[in-house]
Structure formats: structure tokens, C-alpha cells
Amino acid sequence: IVGSRNASGAGLKFTQTIARDLGNAGFAIISGLARGIDQAAHRATLQTGTVAVLAGGHDRIYPPEHESLLEAILGEGG
């Protein structure tokens, strides 16, 4: 799931709904850990399975403010 980094509130909510529904149906969500839509998709599927694609590699997390989100993903085994 990818989308705008500068997403609207409605876009973020819609993303969370779709991602959560897909996760509950057994799909793993893959996204890029970016701001906006990517972040919303990851957060909505921490419990059901999400994979973060790290464009800068594991030693250069971008954006840096998503380090805690990445830690949460890793804490769930993703």
C-alpha cells in the first residue's frame, strides 16, 4: 500500500480501514515506512502483519521520526 505523503485525514482513515480489513483477511501489508499513507497502513496492521521496505537500508531509517514505528513492526516479528 502506497500513497501520498501529505495525505488528508479522510485518506488516512480510509487507508487504515482498507489495511485493517486486508490484514484481518490474512494478507500481509507491505509499504515503504514513509509519512502519510504508508505510515497509516503499517500502524493499522501491526497486529496482523506488516512489512516495511526500507529504501535507505536498515542503517538509515527514513524518515527518522518513524524509528519507533519500525521498532513496533520488528517487535511483532515483521
N, C-alpha and C positions, 0 to 999 in steps of 0.2 A: 504494500500500500504506500503510495507516494502522492504528494500534492503540494500545495502552496506552503511556503514557509511563513507567509503572512496571512494565515487563514482567518476567516471570520469566525465568530462564536458559533454560528449555525453550522459552518463547515466542520469545526472541531467536534461538535456534538454529533453530527451525522457520521463522522469518521469513527467515533467511539462506538456508536450503535452498530455500524456495519462490522467493525473489527471484533467487537464482543460477540456478536451473533455468529460470525465465521469461526471464531475461537471455540465457542460452545458447540459448534457443529463438528469440531475435530480438526479444523485447519490451523496450521501454524502461520502466524503473521510475520512477514519479512518486510523490513523497511530500513531506512538509512539513518536513523537516530537524529535527523535534522529537526529544526524548530518546526512548529506548526503541525501539519497533518501527520507526519512521521511520528512525532512525539505522542500525539493523541492515540495513534494506533498501537504503539508499544505499551503505553500506560493502560489501555483498555484490555490488553491481553496478557498482562504479566502472569496471571494465574493459569491461563490455558495454553500458553506457548507463543513466544515471540523471538525473532532472530534479528539482531541489529547488524547491518552491513556497515563496516567502518571504513569509510573512504580514505582516511589518513592512516589507517593501521591501528593496532592495539596500543601503540605507544604515543599516539597523537589524537586524543579524543576531541572531536569537533561536533558541535560547539562545546566548549569546556563546561558550560553550565549543565550539560547532560551527563556528566560523570556519575552523579548519583542515580540517574535512570539506568545507565549501563550497569552499575553495581546491582541494582534491583533485578535487572534481567539476568545477570550472572548468578545471582542468589537463587533464582528459580530454575537454574540449570540450562539457560539458553545461551 
